[in-house]
């Protein structure tokens, strides 16, 4: 029983971005004919399925999500990122939304994506960031350390240092976050009531402690960046 799969349920994306933000980001792409697109941590393949006219390649280690992605994408590697061989400079669009941990830290992921991208290629990247310095109590509730995420300035600087130019960005609103967290909690509690599972209970309790912490609704941000390679 994978708590993340269960709690996200039928949500198209495993992050607090609004549908409008994702649609606007995709609309900003100016891809060539027969473009090749890659999504690292593609989940069910929803993001690339919305990008028209491209050859879609996904990487997803979770078997259940990978099976759904195969219904939408042209190629799906059911594996961890480091287990997949990809040709450098072979993609017109590289995506990694909420999955930079599959590669490394934020700056590491940006450099890897740049290596996979052709000149003038685009990237769609989503990442958590500190909207304000996290307190010790909030870090404990999150189970994280302060150096695990950048603040906004370092988020943008990391992209530029890796050779990307920022085309546009969107940041999840408080309403987006509330809808996201409340949906995951409701899905999880419903599943737990039907089939109690210690792993799911622990996930739900940790999620509730983080969200209901005094700093839980104004410390963590999530941004979607549209980038272009030089």
C-alpha positions as CSV (number, residue, x, y, z in Angstrom):
1,X,0.0,0.0,0.0
2,X,1.7,3.2,-1.2
3,X,0.3,6.1,0.9
4,X,1.2,8.7,-1.8
5,X,-0.7,6.8,-4.5
6,X,-3.7,6.3,-2.2
7,X,-3.9,9.9,-0.9
8,X,-3.5,11.5,-4.3
9,X,-6.3,9.3,-5.7
10,X,-7.6,10.6,-9.0
11,X,-5.8,14.0,-8.7
12,X,-4.1,14.6,-12.1
13,X,-0.9,15.9,-10.5
14,X,0.9,15.1,-7.2
15,X,1.5,18.7,-6.3
16,X,-0.4,21.8,-5.2
17,X,-0.3,23.6,-8.6
18,X,-3.5,24.8,-10.1
19,X,-4.8,23.5,-13.4
20,X,-4.6,27.0,-14.7
21,X,-0.9,27.4,-13.8
22,X,-0.1,24.2,-15.6
23,X,-2.1,25.1,-18.7
24,X,-0.4,28.5,-18.9
25,X,3.0,26.9,-18.6
26,X,2.3,24.5,-21.4
27,X,0.9,27.3,-23.6
28,X,4.2,29.2,-23.2
29,X,6.2,26.4,-24.9
30,X,7.2,26.9,-28.5
31,X,8.3,23.4,-29.5
32,X,9.4,22.3,-33.0
33,X,7.6,19.7,-35.1
34,X,8.4,16.2,-34.0
35,X,9.7,17.4,-30.6
36,X,10.9,14.9,-28.1
37,X,9.8,15.4,-24.5
38,X,10.9,13.7,-21.3
39,X,9.3,13.7,-17.9
40,X,11.4,12.4,-14.9
41,X,9.0,11.2,-12.2
42,X,6.1,11.3,-14.7
43,X,3.6,9.7,-12.4
44,X,0.6,8.7,-14.5
45,X,1.8,10.6,-17.5
46,X,-0.7,13.4,-17.1
47,X,1.7,16.3,-17.7
48,X,3.2,15.1,-21.0
49,X,-0.3,13.9,-22.1
50,X,-1.3,17.6,-22.2
51,X,1.6,18.7,-24.4
52,X,0.5,18.4,-28.0
53,X,2.4,17.0,-30.9
54,X,5.4,15.5,-29.1
55,X,7.0,12.1,-28.7
56,X,6.5,11.5,-25.0
57,X,9.1,9.7,-22.8
58,X,8.4,9.1,-19.1
59,X,10.4,7.7,-16.2
60,X,8.4,6.4,-13.3
61,X,9.6,3.8,-10.7
62,X,6.2,3.1,-9.1
63,X,4.6,0.1,-10.9
64,X,1.0,1.3,-10.5
65,X,1.7,4.8,-11.8
66,X,3.9,3.5,-14.6
67,X,1.2,1.2,-15.8
68,X,-1.2,4.2,-16.1
69,X,1.5,6.2,-17.8
70,X,1.9,3.6,-20.6
71,X,-1.7,4.3,-21.6
72,X,-0.7,7.9,-22.4
73,X,2.9,8.1,-23.3
74,X,5.0,6.7,-26.2
75,X,7.8,5.3,-23.9
76,X,7.8,4.6,-20.2
77,X,10.8,3.4,-18.2
78,X,9.6,1.7,-15.1
79,X,12.8,2.4,-13.2
80,X,14.7,4.9,-11.1
81,X,16.3,7.7,-13.0
82,X,19.9,6.5,-12.5
83,X,18.9,3.1,-14.0
84,X,17.9,4.7,-17.4
85,X,20.3,5.5,-20.2
86,X,19.4,8.7,-22.0
87,X,21.2,10.4,-24.8
88,X,22.6,13.8,-23.9
89,X,21.2,16.7,-25.9
90,X,18.3,14.7,-27.3
91,X,15.2,16.4,-25.9
92,X,13.3,19.5,-26.9
93,X,11.4,19.5,-23.6
94,X,12.6,18.2,-20.2
95,X,10.2,18.0,-17.2
96,X,10.8,17.4,-13.6
97,X,7.9,18.5,-11.4
98,X,8.3,17.8,-7.7
99,X,10.8,15.0,-8.5
100,X,14.2,16.7,-8.4
101,X,15.0,14.3,-5.5
102,X,15.1,11.5,-8.1
103,X,18.2,13.2,-9.5
104,X,19.7,15.0,-6.5
105,X,19.5,18.4,-5.1
106,X,17.8,21.3,-7.0
107,X,21.0,22.6,-8.6
108,X,22.1,19.0,-9.5
109,X,18.7,18.4,-11.2
110,X,18.9,21.6,-13.2
111,X,22.3,20.7,-14.6
112,X,21.3,17.1,-15.5
113,X,18.2,18.5,-17.3
114,X,20.4,21.0,-19.2
115,X,22.7,18.1,-20.3
116,X,19.7,16.2,-21.7
117,X,18.3,19.3,-23.5
118,X,19.0,20.5,-27.0
119,X,20.0,24.1,-27.6
120,X,16.9,26.4,-27.1
121,X,15.0,23.5,-25.5
122,X,12.5,24.2,-22.8
123,X,12.1,22.8,-19.3
124,X,9.1,22.6,-17.0
125,X,10.3,22.2,-13.5
126,X,8.4,22.3,-10.2
127,X,10.1,22.6,-6.8
128,X,9.3,23.3,-3.2
129,X,11.0,26.3,-1.7
130,X,11.0,28.2,1.6
131,X,8.6,31.0,1.3
132,X,10.1,32.2,4.6
133,X,12.8,30.8,6.9
134,X,11.5,27.6,8.5
135,X,11.4,27.3,12.3
136,X,12.9,24.4,14.1
137,X,9.5,23.2,15.1
138,X,8.2,23.2,11.5
139,X,11.3,21.4,10.3
140,X,10.7,18.7,12.9
141,X,7.1,18.4,11.8
142,X,8.2,18.2,8.2
143,X,11.0,15.8,8.9
144,X,13.4,18.0,7.0
145,X,16.5,20.2,7.3
146,X,16.7,23.8,6.2
147,X,19.3,23.0,3.5
148,X,17.0,20.6,1.7
149,X,15.2,23.3,-0.1
150,X,16.2,26.7,-1.5
151,X,14.5,30.0,-0.9
152,X,13.0,31.8,-4.0
153,X,16.2,33.7,-4.8
154,X,18.3,30.6,-4.8
155,X,15.6,28.7,-6.7
156,X,15.9,31.2,-9.6
157,X,19.7,31.6,-9.3
158,X,20.1,27.8,-9.5
159,X,18.3,27.8,-12.9
160,X,20.4,30.6,-14.3
161,X,23.7,29.1,-13.0
162,X,22.8,25.8,-14.9
163,X,22.4,27.7,-18.2
164,X,18.7,28.2,-18.2
165,X,16.7,31.4,-18.8
166,X,13.5,32.0,-16.8
167,X,10.6,32.4,-19.2
168,X,7.8,32.5,-16.6
169,X,6.8,31.1,-13.3
170,X,3.8,30.4,-11.1
171,X,3.6,29.9,-7.4
172,X,0.9,27.9,-5.6
173,X,-1.5,30.0,-3.7
174,X,-2.7,29.4,-0.1
175,X,-6.0,28.2,-1.6
176,X,-4.2,25.8,-3.9
177,X,-2.3,24.4,-0.9
178,X,-5.4,24.1,1.2
179,X,-7.3,22.3,-1.5
180,X,-4.4,19.9,-2.1
181,X,-3.8,19.1,1.6
182,X,-7.5,18.6,2.4
183,X,-8.0,16.4,-0.6
184,X,-5.1,14.1,0.3
185,X,-6.3,13.9,3.9
186,X,-9.8,13.0,2.9
187,X,-8.7,10.4,0.4
188,X,-6.4,8.9,3.0
189,X,-8.9,8.8,5.8
190,X,-11.5,7.2,3.5
191,X,-9.0,4.5,2.5
192,X,-7.9,3.9,6.1
193,X,-11.5,3.5,7.2
194,X,-12.0,0.8,4.6
195,X,-8.7,-0.9,5.2
196,X,-6.6,0.1,8.2
197,X,-2.9,0.2,7.5
198,X,-0.2,1.3,9.8
199,X,1.9,2.8,7.1
200,X,-1.0,4.9,5.8
201,X,-1.9,6.0,9.3
202,X,1.7,7.2,9.9
203,X,1.6,9.1,6.7
204,X,-1.7,10.8,7.5
205,X,-0.6,11.7,11.0
206,X,2.7,13.2,9.8
207,X,0.9,15.1,7.1
208,X,-1.6,16.5,9.6
209,X,1.1,17.5,12.0
210,X,2.9,19.4,9.3
211,X,-0.1,21.1,7.9
212,X,-1.6,22.1,11.2
213,X,1.7,23.3,12.7
214,X,1.5,27.1,13.5
215,X,4.0,27.6,10.6
216,X,2.4,25.0,8.4
217,X,0.5,27.3,6.0
218,X,3.0,30.0,5.3
219,X,6.5,28.5,5.2
220,X,6.5,26.0,2.3
221,X,6.0,27.2,-1.2
222,X,5.8,25.4,-4.5
223,X,6.8,26.9,-7.8
224,X,6.4,25.9,-11.5
225,X,9.1,27.4,-13.7
226,X,9.2,27.5,-17.5
227,X,12.9,27.6,-18.5
228,X,14.7,27.8,-21.8
229,X,18.1,26.6,-22.7
230,X,20.7,29.0,-24.1
